[in-house]
Amino acid sequence: MEKKDIPQDTSPLKNMTREVYYVKNSDGKYETGLSAGWVVKNEALENAWEDINEQVRAAKQAVLTGEKSPIYYYFVLQLMDYNVLSGYTGFWKFSIKKHMTSKGFKKLSDQKIEIYAKVFNITVDELKNFNH
């Protein structure tokens, strides 16, 4: 790709970041060039965020119907996986899976709820009284 061919499409991230491309200059030597965005990448990014937002909506519904605990909602909202949450809380992954059920959540001690609240950067009250 030549420097003049670097995509400069409008991007939702245009004021935050730019992407580096390695391109040939007029002398045929490689150098770097910056791209403001590429429509194909922008569409892929938008699709990914739509999927994530749908997962968050589904997690909220699962909590509201009593199928899951509020821990599950914040887990999905913050794009975590079990290894990450386990690392932050110090709880075993199988314990976290139990805590994500309504039944398991009701059995949690205040100390464990406080740990989760701190990890999710919310108050204990917000975690205990889910009202999103």
C-alpha distance (Angstrom), angle and dihedral (degrees) to the residues before:
residue distance angle dihedral
M1 . . .
E2 3.76 . .
K3 3.77 123.0 .
K4 3.80 92.0 -109.5
D5 3.84 89.7 58.0
I6 3.80 96.8 58.6
P7 3.82 107.5 124.3
Q8 3.81 113.9 -109.9
D9 3.81 100.8 -179.6
T10 3.79 120.5 149.3
S11 3.78 111.2 -88.0
P12 3.80 133.2 -167.9
L13 3.80 85.9 -131.1
K14 3.82 95.4 50.3
N15 3.80 94.8 116.2
M16 3.81 93.9 43.4
T17 3.77 108.2 43.1
R18 3.76 146.2 -2.1
E19 3.76 128.3 -152.3
V20 3.80 123.5 -121.2
Y21 3.80 118.7 -132.8
Y22 3.76 127.0 -172.4
V23 3.78 107.3 -133.4
K24 3.78 140.7 164.2
N25 3.77 117.4 -103.8
S26 3.81 125.1 -146.2
D27 3.83 89.7 -80.9
G28 3.81 91.6 55.2
K29 3.82 93.5 -110.5
Y30 3.78 122.9 128.8
E31 3.77 120.5 -107.7
T32 3.77 136.8 152.7
G33 3.77 126.6 -92.1
L34 3.78 131.7 -177.7
S35 3.79 125.9 -124.4
A36 3.79 123.9 -155.9
G37 3.80 90.0 -155.1
W38 3.78 146.1 -58.9
V39 3.78 122.9 -119.4
V40 3.83 93.3 -136.0
K41 3.80 92.0 53.5
N42 3.79 90.9 44.5
E43 3.81 91.1 54.8
A44 3.80 91.5 48.3
L45 3.80 90.1 50.1
E46 3.81 91.8 48.8
N47 3.82 90.7 49.9
A48 3.79 91.1 50.2
W49 3.82 91.7 51.4
E50 3.81 90.8 47.4
D51 3.81 88.5 54.8
I52 3.79 91.6 48.5
N53 3.80 92.1 48.5
E54 3.80 89.8 50.8
Q55 3.81 90.2 51.6
V56 3.82 89.5 51.1
R57 3.83 91.1 49.9
A58 3.82 90.3 49.2
A59 3.83 90.8 48.4
K60 3.80 90.5 51.0
Q61 3.79 90.7 50.8
A62 3.81 91.2 48.4
V63 3.81 89.7 54.2
L64 3.81 93.3 46.0
T65 3.82 91.4 51.1
G66 3.81 91.8 48.6
E67 3.78 94.1 -114.7
K68 3.83 92.8 116.4
S69 3.79 137.6 19.6
P70 3.82 126.5 -112.4
I71 3.81 87.8 -103.5
Y72 3.80 88.1 69.3
Y73 3.81 91.9 52.9
Y74 3.81 94.2 51.9
F75 3.81 90.3 42.8
V76 3.83 89.7 57.4
L77 3.81 94.1 38.6
Q78 3.79 92.2 55.2
L79 3.82 93.7 45.7
M80 3.79 93.7 -120.1
D81 3.77 131.0 155.7
Y82 3.79 127.8 -152.5
N83 3.80 94.1 -96.2
V84 3.80 92.0 53.4
L85 3.81 94.8 46.4
S86 3.79 90.7 45.0
G87 3.79 90.0 52.0
Y88 3.80 93.1 50.7
T89 3.80 96.8 43.7
G90 3.78 102.4 32.3
F91 3.82 89.5 -131.4
W92 3.79 122.2 132.2
K93 3.80 115.5 -105.0
F94 3.81 92.5 -118.3
S95 3.82 88.8 53.3
I96 3.79 91.4 50.7
K97 3.80 89.8 52.2
K98 3.81 88.8 54.4
H99 3.79 91.3 47.3
M100 3.80 89.3 55.5
T101 3.79 91.1 65.1
S102 3.80 119.9 83.4
K103 3.79 90.8 -123.0
G104 3.81 93.2 50.0
F105 3.80 92.5 45.4
K106 3.82 92.2 54.7
K107 3.81 89.7 56.6
L108 3.82 94.9 52.8
S109 3.77 118.9 115.9
D110 3.79 119.6 -122.9
Q111 3.80 88.2 -111.7
K112 3.81 92.5 58.6
I113 3.79 92.2 44.5
E114 3.79 88.3 52.2
I115 3.81 90.3 53.4
Y116 3.80 90.9 52.2
A117 3.81 92.0 46.4
K118 3.79 90.8 52.0
V119 3.82 92.0 49.3
F120 3.82 91.8 49.2
N121 3.82 91.0 44.1
I122 3.80 93.1 -124.2
T123 3.79 135.0 112.8
V124 3.78 123.9 -91.5
D125 3.81 87.5 -117.6
E126 3.82 91.4 55.8
L127 3.79 90.0 52.0
K128 3.79 95.6 45.0
N129 3.81 95.8 42.9
F130 3.78 102.9 41.1
N131 3.79 109.4 -168.3
H132 3.79 109.0 157.9
